[in-house]
Amino acid sequence: MKTVSGIFLIVTVLLAGIASIGQTQKWVIGMSQCNLGEPWRVQMNADIKKAAAEHPELTVIFKDAQNDTLKQRAHLEEFADAKVNLLIVSPKEAAPLTAPVAEAYRKGIPVIILDRSVLGSEYTAFIGADNKKIGRAAGQWAAARFPKGGKIVELKGLMTSTPGQDRHSGFLDGIKGTGLDVVFEADMKWLEPDARTEMESALAVQKKIDLVYAHNDPGAHGAYLAAKAAGRDKEMLFVGIDGLPQEGQIYVQQSILAASFEYPTGGKEAIETALRILKGERVPKEITLRSRVFTPENVKKGGEWLDQIPIR
Amino acid sequence: MAELGDKTNPAQTRPRNSFFGAPWTRALFALIFVFLIGMIFNAGGAFFQWGTHRDMLRQISVIGILACGMTLVIITAGIDLSVGSVLGLNAVLFAVLSLRLDWPAYLAVGACLAVGVACGALSGAVIARFKMQPFIATLAMMVFARGLAKSISGGEKVSRAVLQPDGSYAYVDLPRLFQAIDHKVFGGNVAVVTLIFLGCIFLCWVLLARLRWGRYLYATGANEEAARLSGVPTGRIKLLAYSLSGAFAAIAGICQAIQEQQGDPEAGMGYELSAIAVVVIGGTSLMGGRGSIAFTLLGTLTIGYLEKILSINAVSEASRLILTGIIIVAAVLLQRKAA
């Protein structure tokens, strides 16, 4: 019996020794993603993974809440119990996730909130882009492109979601006082097949369309497919939002879209901010991401920063 | 098509002495009701253009193809909740095979059909062999197939943009089959997917109205025990119904991928409910043993027109959901009244 426990002890010590040699990582980051069903969020995780890969001292653990608020809450609690060094959270919705985020924060875990906000101020930093600004930029771009005015079809994401509302109101801001008119609007629920269906209706009702503004790139692409099937794709321009490398940017390269406005994921910035926090530096409470516009002229060069383009 | 409804309905007990009593006229009432709404709210004449009808027929075809399989299953007194997920799985599989691996069209289509049949057969086998409730067995398949779709796509849409080793994206050409199917024929008046849908309707009609196996489907749904005692192989019949439902879901998945030019692992989410609605609004009984594929054709048109009318009038999403609910109930009540 003694020999057995002796061998056991030796093996344990050896294993622990090997483990400590292999251990160069200093920090563990928990990343709670609300939903990996959307390409944009898949891209966010990919951006985080890519940025973290350049820092061997970081280990990132990803959890996907599959669009379920309570599941995300459970994930946050699991991370807090596991005593991760830092939390990155892209919350599904503000109110129900405020308390679990605050709880982790109060336990001394720094929390970075990505994209969607929570209520109050019990977190370390918020990183996100401004949908209203992006919508406004799209509107101003359209106004510059059609100085004599024109007819617009707007394919909206989901008007019950904040990005949908902001991309809508921002765009209306951008075209205010110009000759541009939204003559047909419909909810396409962020989905390409639905965008195609709604666009077919728009084409049936509107004899002349100058521009299609869709709240995301798949929506703009669906509209293009509908117009192409009707033989009217040359009559109008298509504009979308998101500018993902494998979606919007490709469509722009193909000259299917006249422009795609980037809605940055903030994945890279989250890891940069995380490192600064872990090293004990102070970071701003709110970081607003810059976005780019991709057009067929500039897409090869990687787009142009919106704040560097003089519009109107 | 009209009298198909009668012939394919051996369990029909209502005397067919009056025009208005015939089941197919009742199914027609819902369609006429919705059609009249369209005539009134015609969106400045858009409803009177053939293009609107052609687009509607294209849009509803995928749901219609799913509804063909759903009809067979519902006639056996079952339900297939997995069709939306099996559609998604096959959309992804077809996109991977044809856009990524460059398989020739016939092989890619064949592989998808095989996978669709396998999914359906698996549900059918569990239902027939282990007497599991169809609701549970196909619910399990719904989750399983969705997971499979997400796993083979890596959670991303399988599109024409292919990641290159240097981090940039290349754009692959569309295979010929994509162009052939997302295309209009007869002088641009009918979409090819609509013809595929009508082909599926025809296949189901042959099965239900012309083949012994079709009569067995009705017999199994009307009274399984009686059917079994009179020599109907009810287990194998159920296996057939679910396998065919899987095959139709695969066809729908291929059509979906081709029209989207990509395989979206989220495709077909909630389509199973639309397919069930189409079958039921046509007049096929959820209790089994009664119904026909002609009803499903009428039901498909009813739902298709309803969606199209709301869309051309640019009705907001919230009002659309409310109106759809009200109009479905009104249409079905009207059917009963007419009877």
Boltz contact constraints between the chains, C-beta under 6 A:
constraints:
  - contact:
      token1: [A, 36]
      token2: [B, 155]
      max_distance: 6.0
  - contact:
      token1: [A, 37]
      token2: [B, 266]
      max_distance: 6.0
  - contact:
      token1: [A, 39]
      token2: [B, 156]
      max_distance: 6.0
  - contact:
      token1: [A, 39]
      token2: [B, 157]
      max_distance: 6.0
  - contact:
      token1: [A, 42]
      token2: [B, 155]
      max_distance: 6.0
  - contact:
      token1: [A, 42]
      token2: [B, 156]
      max_distance: 6.0
  - contact:
      token1: [A, 184]
      token2: [B, 314]
      max_distance: 6.0
  - contact:
      token1: [A, 186]
      token2: [B, 314]
      max_distance: 6.0
  - contact:
      token1: [A, 187]
      token2: [B, 317]
      max_distance: 6.0
  - contact:
      token1: [A, 192]
      token2: [B, 260]
      max_distance: 6.0
  - contact:
      token1: [A, 197]
      token2: [B, 59]
      max_distance: 6.0
  - contact:
      token1: [A, 198]
      token2: [B, 311]
      max_distance: 6.0
  - contact:
      token1: [A, 200]
      token2: [B, 55]
      max_distance: 6.0
  - contact:
      token1: [A, 201]
      token2: [B, 311]
      max_distance: 6.0
  - contact:
      token1: [A, 201]
      token2: [B, 312]
      max_distance: 6.0
  - contact:
      token1: [A, 204]
      token2: [B, 46]
      max_distance: 6.0
  - contact:
      token1: [A, 204]
      token2: [B, 51]
      max_distance: 6.0
  - contact:
      token1: [A, 204]
      token2: [B, 52]
      max_distance: 6.0
  - contact:
      token1: [A, 204]
      token2: [B, 312]
      max_distance: 6.0
  - contact:
      token1: [A, 205]
      token2: [B, 43]
      max_distance: 6.0
  - contact:
      token1: [A, 205]
      token2: [B, 46]
      max_distance: 6.0
  - contact:
      token1: [A, 205]
      token2: [B, 312]
      max_distance: 6.0
  - contact:
      token1: [A, 246]
      token2: [B, 161]
      max_distance: 6.0
  - contact:
      token1: [A, 246]
      token2: [B, 169]
      max_distance: 6.0
  - contact:
      token1: [A, 250]
      token2: [B, 161]
      max_distance: 6.0
  - contact:
      token1: [A, 250]
      token2: [B, 169]
      max_distance: 6.0
  - contact:
      token1: [A, 250]
      token2: [B, 171]
      max_distance: 6.0
